[in-house]
Amino acid sequence: MIELMFVLVIVGILMAVALPSYQKQVAKSRRSDAISALSAIAQAQERMRSNRSNYLSVLDDLKLGLNNGLSPGGHYQLSLSGVGDPPSYSFGFIAKAQAVSGSPQAHDSDCAQMSVEMSGGNLKYQAQDSAGNDSKSKCWPS
């Protein structure tokens, strides 16, 4: 019995150490859902811009097959806005991916919101943690 208790204690300690690390790695792998969706939006916007004078303002018009503005894996809500004040699609766009509440990804406090901003011909990768702090280096591969 004592041996069994020791085994259970050791397994419990291993789980206490390994489980948070595992969950963090799973959340990190789900970020690829946002990265691929935002990259697809940026590429589609550039294709449209080459044929028009403005970027498109509606996600559905990009014909990416997004289901109600959700990323392909369903972990992020996608949105699109113009740049500048007032916002305009003549000069660029901002595509955002916000973790969907109720999704397992909602617990990813490191990358609560990821975005790409096209402004003046330059593409910027951005991210914020759940407190609103810059977390680009954690969220976007270098």
JOVENLIN-V540148 format. One record per helix or strand. SS is the DSSP state (2 for helix, 1 for strand). FROM is the first residue (numbers start at 0). LEN is the number of residues. Records with the same first field share a line. If there is no record, write none. Layout:
# JOVENLIN-V540148
SS = FROM-LEN ; FROM-LEN
This chain:
# JOVENLIN-V540148
2 = 1-50 ; 58-4 ; 103-4 ; 135-4
1 = 66-1 ; 69-1 ; 75-8 ; 87-12 ; 112-7 ; 121-7 ; 133-1
